[in-house]
Structure formats: C-alpha cells, structure tokens
Amino acid sequence: MSILNSFAAEVGSGVSANTIFYVKAYPKGGVSLKYFKIIVSLLIVFAYGYSLIKNDFSYAPISSLSLSFLLIIIGVEEIQRKSNWGYLFFVVSALVIVVSIFSF
C-alpha cells in the first residue's frame, strides 16, 4: 500500500491510494496506457511471429485475445480524445474475444 501512497503523492492530490488506473494525471492518453500498449503489441508480434516461423498455430487464440486487449486500450484512448471511433474499437474487440473463446 505504501507504493500506491507514494504514487498518489507524486502525481498530485487528485489521486487516492485506492485508484487503480489514473490516466488524467498524464497528458494525451497517459504514460501507463502507452507502456501497456507497447507491451501488448510486442506480445502480439512475438506470438504471431512464432506461429509463422514454426508453423504451430496453437497459440493463435492467445494472440487473438492479446489483440482484443490492444483494441480495448486503443478504444479507451480514443474515448479520452472525445472521438466516437473508440466505441467501434470496443465492438471489434468484443467480436475478437468471442472468436478467440470459441477457438480454444
């Protein structure tokens, strides 16, 4: 809990220790979403690259699920920019989640 308190003190008075995602402290989408988007993108590239190189497509549902998480992150960023395209990203990510669940 002390890590959250130090984070709250560093960001400002608008953050409590119980806040999980505080994006407004960072301008333009937030640093935390930016790093999370990079990590998920790298996971997708490595998973699909492994599948293509080894011709083993058993990890395709996991890659699709990671892709849906990336679409959710992009949707959140678009909604924060006051764009209506963010809702489309949520619909597409829900479709990808359904397809990846039925692929397992």
C-alpha positions in Angstrom: 0.0 0.0 0.0 2.9 2.3 0.5 3.8 2.2 -3.2 0.3 3.4 -4.1 0.6 6.2 -1.5 3.9 7.3 -2.8 2.5 7.2 -6.4 -0.5 9.3 -5.2 1.8 11.8 -3.6 3.9 12.0 -6.7 1.0 12.5 -9.1 -0.9 15.0 -7.0 -3.8 15.5 -4.7 -6.4 14.2 -7.1 -5.3 10.6 -6.7 -6.1 8.3 -3.8 -4.3 5.2 -2.8 -7.2 3.1 -3.9 -7.1 4.4 -7.5 -6.1 1.6 -9.9 -5.8 3.4 -13.2 -5.4 7.1 -13.1 -4.9 8.3 -16.6 -5.8 12.0 -16.3 -2.5 12.7 -14.5 -0.7 12.0 -17.7 -1.4 14.1 -20.8 -2.6 12.6 -24.1 -3.6 9.1 -23.2 -1.3 8.5 -20.2 2.1 7.1 -19.8 0.7 3.9 -18.2 -1.5 3.1 -21.2 1.3 3.9 -23.6 3.6 1.4 -22.0 0.9 -1.2 -21.6 0.1 -0.7 -25.3 3.7 -1.3 -26.3 4.0 -4.4 -24.1 0.8 -5.9 -25.6 1.9 -5.0 -29.1 5.2 -6.8 -28.6 3.4 -9.8 -27.2 1.2 -9.9 -30.3 4.2 -9.6 -32.7 6.2 -12.3 -30.9 3.2 -14.7 -30.7 2.3 -14.3 -34.4 5.9 -14.4 -35.4 6.5 -17.6 -33.5 3.4 -19.1 -35.1 4.6 -18.2 -38.6 8.1 -19.4 -38.2 7.3 -22.7 -36.5 4.1 -23.3 -38.4 2.5 -24.0 -35.0 -0.8 -22.2 -34.8 -1.8 -23.5 -31.3 -1.1 -20.0 -29.9 -3.5 -18.2 -32.3 -6.3 -17.9 -29.7 -3.9 -16.3 -27.2 -2.7 -14.0 -29.8 -6.2 -13.0 -30.8 -7.0 -12.4 -27.1 -4.0 -10.1 -26.9 -5.1 -8.3 -30.0 -8.5 -7.7 -28.4 -6.8 -6.2 -25.3 -4.9 -3.9 -27.6 -8.1 -2.8 -29.3 -9.6 -2.1 -25.9 -6.6 0.1 -25.0 -6.9 1.9 -28.3 -10.6 2.4 -27.7 -10.0 3.9 -24.2 -7.5 6.3 -25.7 -9.9 7.3 -28.5 -12.8 7.9 -26.0 -10.4 10.1 -23.9 -9.8 12.1 -27.1 -13.6 12.6 -27.4 -13.7 10.6 -30.6 -16.6 8.3 -31.4 -14.3 5.8 -33.0 -13.5 4.4 -29.6 -16.8 2.7 -29.3 -16.1 0.9 -32.6 -12.9 -0.4 -31.1 -14.9 -1.9 -28.2 -17.3 -3.6 -30.6 -14.5 -5.1 -32.6 -12.6 -6.2 -29.5 -15.8 -7.9 -28.2 -16.0 -9.8 -31.6 -12.4 -10.8 -31.4 -12.8 -12.0 -27.8 -15.8 -14.2 -28.9 -13.9 -15.7 -31.8 -10.9 -16.4 -29.6 -13.0 -18.1 -26.9 -14.6 -20.3 -29.5 -11.2 -21.1 -30.9 -10.0 -22.7 -27.6 
